[in-house]
Amino acid sequence: MRDAWRQRELWGHLGWQDIKQRYRRSVIGPLWITISMGTTALALGLLYSTLLGQQLSTFLPYVTVGFIVWNFILGVVTEGTEVFIANEGLIKHLPAPMTVHVLRMVWRQVLFFAHNLAVYVVVLAVFFPALTEQYKMEGDVVTHPGISWTIVLALPAFALLVVNAVWVAILFGIISTRFRDIPPVIHSFINLIFFMTPIVWHVGVLNKFTEGDSDWKILIAEFNPLYHFLEIVRAPLLGQVQDGHHWVVVGAFTVVGWALALVALRNYRARVSYWV
């Protein structure tokens, strides 16, 4: 890991080149990332705000930020499972630490996230009056204070998300290199996980449709680890009330995940070049 960090100019340059290569000869280049995110968030925000009876001025920003964070998580998980497989040529011919390829992939996802933040800025500018005052989501039991200085909490939250992205790519990358059935399985279940995660729906609607029965809320939301990762970033950006247990859950996953990743890296990193 230390050697990979020392070679940050290498994986940083390769991450930039990945984006340039993907949009080579395109007129607007990486702005397609922003346009795609904006149109998807707008369409689903309008649809689900009508279906769930939510106020558009607060629900559309909720869906937009949820999609931005989800895209980062999705990219890390799906590309992380194939991070070593996709870099077979470099692994066999480039004398560099294995984790260079992981950091390159994570850096690329961070750049995608930065492009998508432009959509958040536009949505924030449009619905700024509604988000700076106290508001309540339909079916929710709490009143959110609105955007204030707590928005800065999104910075350490995203940094924690990036730290977790590295161990996820290391651990799943090693396992997927040895067992090639893992990537298709993850790709198959990722859409199901998307609909089970509060992105296009709010946790408060569970109280509304289950008449206050909290069992469904615990089963669908609280037992979903991605919900906690999503919430620590989304809540500050929208000025929402945030329960401290989200940080506790994410912190626990960070410690356990890194422990497993370091064990896997220590025991199997020398075999990855043979498995690919």
N, C-alpha and C positions, 0 to 999 in steps of 0.2 A: 504494500500500500504506500509506503514512503517513497519507493522508487517510482511508482506511478505518478505520485504528486509532483515529484521533481521533474517529470517529463510532461508537465501540464501544457507547455507550448505545443507539444506534439498532438495530444488528444484535443486540445482547444482548437488547433488549426484544422484537424481532421473533422471536427464537429461542424465548423463553419463551411468546410468544403462539401460536406454531405448536403447541407441546405442549398448551397450554390449549384451543386450538380443536379439536384432534384428539380430546380426551377430554371435550368439553363435554357436560353433562347425564349424565355417567357417575357412578355412585355412588362408586367407588373411584378414578376418574381415572387418573393415570399409573401407579398400582400395577399396572395391567394389563400394563405393559411388564415389570415384575419377575415377575409370575405366569407370563406366557408364556415368558420365559427359563427360569424355574425348572422348569416342567413339561417343556419340551423337553430341557433338560440332564439331568434325572432319567431320562426315558424312554430316551434314547439312551445315557446312561451305564450304565444297567442292562443294556440290550441288548448293547452292544459289550463290556462287561466279561465277559459270559458267552461271547460269540462268540470273543473273543481270549484268553480265559483269564487276565484281569487281576484283580488284587486290587481290590475295590470301594472300599475305604477310601482308596486313592491314585488310582484311575483316575477315579472320579466327580468329584473336584475338578479333575483334569486336563481332563476334557471340559467341565466347567462354565466354567472360566477360558478355555478355548479358544473356547467359544461366545460368551462375553462380548466378547472381543477381536475375534473374527471378525465379530460383529454390527456393531461400530464400523467395521471395514474395509469390510464389505459396504455399509453405509449411505453411507459416504463415496464409494465407487466408483459405486454405482448412482445416487444422488442427485446426485453431482458431475457426471455426464455430462449431466444435465438442469437444472443449477443456473441457467443463463441462460435456457433455454427456459421453465422453470416460472415465472420472474420477468419475463416479457415486459412485462406491464403496468407494473411498477415501473421497469424499465429505461427505458421510453419516457417515463415521467411523473415519476419521482423524480430530482431532481438530486443524485445520489450516485455515488461511485466504483463501478466494476464489482465490485470485490472485496468490497464490503459484502455482496453476496448470497452470496458464497463463505463469508465468515466467519460469516454467519448460519446457513448450512447446517452448517458444521463445529461451531459452538456447539451447535446442536440435537442433533447426534450425541454430543457430549460429555455433554449432559444425559441422553440415553438411556443412555450408558455408566455414568453415576453411579447411575441407577436400578437398572441390572443388577448393580452391585456389591453390592447388598443380598443377592443370591443367593449371591455369593461369601462374604459374611460368615456366612451361615447354614451353608453347606457347611463352611467353616473351623471353625466352632464344633462341628459334629457330628463331624468327623474330625480334630480338632486333635491328639489323642494320636498318631495314625498319621503325621501330617505334620510333627511336631516331632522325630521320631526318624529315624535313617537308614533309607532304604527303597530298594527297587529295583523298577523296572517290568519286567514279564515280557518277556524277550528283550533287555533292555538290557544293555550291557556295563559300565556305571558304576553306582556306588551314590550316591544323592543324599543330601546331608547333612541335609536337613530345613529347615524354616522357621527363620530366625534374623534378625539385623539386616539381612541382605542384602535383605530384603523392600522396603526403602526404594528400592532400585534400580528398582523398578517405576514410581516417580514420574518420574524423568528419561526412562525408556523410553517411558512414555505421552506425555510432553511431546513427545518426538521423533516419535511416531506422529502427534500432532496437527499438528506442523509439516509432515510429509509429506502429511497429508490436505489441507492448503491448496493445495499445488502440484498435487496430483492433480486437485482440483476445478477449478483454474484452467486447467490444460492440457487435460484431457479435456472440460471445459465449453466451451472455445473451439472445439476440434475438432468436438465433437458439434453445436454450433450451426451450423457450416458444413456438416457432413456428417451428415444426420439418420439415416443407417443405423448410426452407431456405437452409440447407446444400445441398440437391439434386439440387436446382436451381443454386447455386453457382458452383457446380461441373459441371453442364451442360454448363454454360456460360464461364467457365474459359478457355476452348480451343479456343473459339471465341475471347476472349480478348487477348490470346497469339498471334494470327495472326494479330490482329489490333495494337499490340504494336511493335515498331521498335526493333526487336530482331534478326530475320533472314533477315531483310531488313533494309535499311538505309533511313532516312528521305530524303536524297538528291535524291533518285530515284523518289520521287514524282514530283520533279521539272523536272526530265528527261522525265517521261512518261506523264506528264500533260502540257508539254511545258511552264513551268514557272507559271502555274496557282496556286496561293498560297491558294485558297479556300480549295482544297483537303488536303493540308498539315495541315491547321488549323483544319479541321474536323477530320482527321484520327489521327494525332499525338498530336497536342497541346491540344485538348479537352480530351485526354486520360491521367488521372492523373498518371497512372503507368509509363508512358513515362518519366515524370519529376523525379519520384523516381528512375527510372532506370538510368537516365542520370547523376544525381549528383554523382553516384558511378562509372559509366562506363567511363565517359569522363576523369577524372584524371588518371585512370589506363591505358588509351590508349594515353594520351598526346593530347587529342582533345580540340578544342575550346569549351568553355562552357559558355552559356549565363546565366547571373545572375537571369533571371526570373524563371529558374528551382528551385533555392533555395527559391525564394519568394513563388512559388506555394506550394512547400513541406512544408515550414514554416507555411503557411496558413492552410493547411490540418492538420498539427500537432496541432495547437492551437484549431481549431474547433473540430477535432477528439477527443482530450483529454477532451475537455469540455463536449461533448456528452457522452463519456465513463464514466466520473466521475459522471455525473447526473444519468446515468443508474445504475452504481455501488451503488450509494447512495440509490436509490429508490427500486432496485430490487434484491440486492445481498442476502437478507434474504429469498427470494422466490426461488432461484435457487435450493436449496436442496430439495424443494418440487416438482419442475418441473422435475428434473431428475428422 
